Amino acid sequence: MAADKPAATNYIATLLNDAATIPIDADVNTYEIHHPPWFDENKFKRGQKFYHANLTGAINGALTGLISILAIPSILDVLIFTGQSSTPVTAFKRYVLTILHTLNWYSHDLKPGTDSWKSLAYVRRIHASSGKAANRKDPKMMVSQKDMAITQFGFLGFVILNPQKLGIQYVREDFEGFIHFWRTIGYMLGIEDRFNLCTDNLETTRQQMQLVNDQLLRPALQSPSSDFVFMTKTMIDGLWAFSNFLEYDAYMFLTRRICNVPGHYYWDSDERDGSPAVYKQLGWHSRFMLAFLMTVNEVLLFIAPFRWWFNLQTVINTKIVNRYFPVLAMIKYGIKNAYVRVFY
């Protein structure tokens, strides 16, 4: 099916206007978690399988995606208001919790009573209550349909738009399954179909994502606020106890590179855009970490044995070390704060 370019353009206009004024849930107590009418279990599971096969690249795509959406002022304002990620320890707990929730969605059947279902209900309730509290303080602040759709981009947008920069291996059906997975998750977290970034058409979804990237994220990343710098540095500092491969300048470079910000070329084969090479301005430690990350993402993950090995290390770090033996977090934040519980 051919993509409809006017539909993608209309989507952005609707997102920036209508969606910006509608909260994700007007009433915390009236929504209901249920499958969307167009839910396809086989496609959903195909999306889960694709994620696990590309675990390292998909996690890097989500992390850089998260960094990019924090450049959107309306998202950042609510995050700052909650006060739950403005110090390294609170950032550690908040973002590890986000990782654990998404792993639930990727790892379990989407049926009532499962950890995945309970996780989605919990996250939706938190979004609704946070948005309502922020709106009471400032009528202009809310968790809007627009902000949720842009946040949806953070989890899969870079994977779909720039798979070659994340070591992603795929065929068309993998992307269709991954998009259906996030279309379903978005719906169950309260995104109306008309605002859902993901559609039933791969080309249209790509076009909508490209417009979000080009019109919203890239300009915001080119001229970020001081709050953005503070909050992203705090996030990386906090999550270092989760993965000591995190380094601020290296990951900011990766984020802007994947978002196609000028000056973020690296390899000799990369197309030059006339802007100074940003990586040459980094300190030696940042350049060392960047070289490692670039080699992993854009070279080694395309080689099957290396991809399997890095995926295995990611599984061990995420599901075993940081869940049961979070030594770095214990040293940095204390035993009580090192263990993050998904459900309370």
Disulfide bonds with the S-S distance in Angstrom:
none
